[in-house]
Amino acid sequence: MISSVYKRLSKIALNEFSDIAIESRILSLPSGVPLKIRLYLIDDTIVDI
């Protein structure tokens, strides 16, 4: 359930900010529980959500 929310938010971020966001990754704890979404922007900036 939680991971599906992270996947959905990751897709939304890429769709809504496609002019500046080039990639997103879901970072997880060793247990597999999602921790945060990491967005990579066109200017080499990384944004953790």
C-alpha positions as a Markdown table, in Angstrom:
| # | Residue | x | y | z |
|---|---|---|---|---|
| 1 | Met | 0.0 | 0.0 | 0.0 |
| 2 | Ile | 2.6 | 2.5 | 1.0 |
| 3 | Ser | 4.9 | 1.7 | -1.9 |
| 4 | Ser | 2.0 | 2.2 | -4.3 |
| 5 | Val | 1.6 | 5.7 | -2.9 |
| 6 | Tyr | 5.3 | 6.4 | -3.5 |
| 7 | Lys | 5.1 | 5.1 | -7.0 |
| 8 | Arg | 2.1 | 7.3 | -7.8 |
| 9 | Leu | 3.7 | 10.4 | -6.3 |
| 10 | Ser | 6.8 | 9.7 | -8.3 |
| 11 | Lys | 4.9 | 9.5 | -11.5 |
| 12 | Ile | 3.0 | 12.7 | -10.6 |
| 13 | Ala | 6.3 | 14.6 | -9.9 |
| 14 | Leu | 7.7 | 13.5 | -13.3 |
| 15 | Asn | 4.5 | 14.4 | -15.2 |
| 16 | Glu | 3.9 | 17.7 | -13.5 |
| 17 | Phe | 7.5 | 18.9 | -13.6 |
| 18 | Ser | 8.6 | 17.2 | -16.9 |
| 19 | Asp | 10.3 | 20.5 | -17.9 |
| 20 | Ile | 12.8 | 20.2 | -15.1 |
| 21 | Ala | 12.7 | 16.7 | -13.7 |
| 22 | Ile | 14.5 | 14.0 | -15.6 |
| 23 | Glu | 14.4 | 11.0 | -13.3 |
| 24 | Ser | 12.9 | 9.9 | -10.0 |
| 25 | Arg | 13.8 | 7.0 | -7.7 |
| 26 | Ile | 12.1 | 5.6 | -4.7 |
| 27 | Leu | 14.7 | 5.0 | -1.9 |
| 28 | Ser | 13.9 | 2.3 | 0.6 |
| 29 | Leu | 15.2 | 1.1 | 3.9 |
| 30 | Pro | 17.0 | -2.3 | 4.0 |
| 31 | Ser | 13.7 | -3.8 | 5.1 |
| 32 | Gly | 12.1 | -2.7 | 1.8 |
| 33 | Val | 10.0 | 0.1 | 3.3 |
| 34 | Pro | 10.0 | 3.2 | 1.1 |
| 35 | Leu | 11.9 | 6.1 | 2.7 |
| 36 | Lys | 11.7 | 8.9 | 0.2 |
| 37 | Ile | 11.4 | 9.9 | -3.4 |
| 38 | Arg | 14.6 | 11.4 | -5.0 |
| 39 | Leu | 14.1 | 13.6 | -8.0 |
| 40 | Tyr | 16.9 | 14.4 | -10.4 |
| 41 | Leu | 16.6 | 17.8 | -12.1 |
| 42 | Ile | 18.1 | 19.0 | -15.4 |
| 43 | Asp | 20.6 | 21.2 | -13.6 |
| 44 | Asp | 22.1 | 18.2 | -11.7 |
| 45 | Thr | 20.2 | 19.2 | -8.6 |
| 46 | Ile | 18.8 | 16.4 | -6.4 |
| 47 | Val | 15.6 | 16.9 | -4.5 |
| 48 | Asp | 14.5 | 14.5 | -1.7 |
| 49 | Ile | 10.9 | 14.3 | -0.8 |
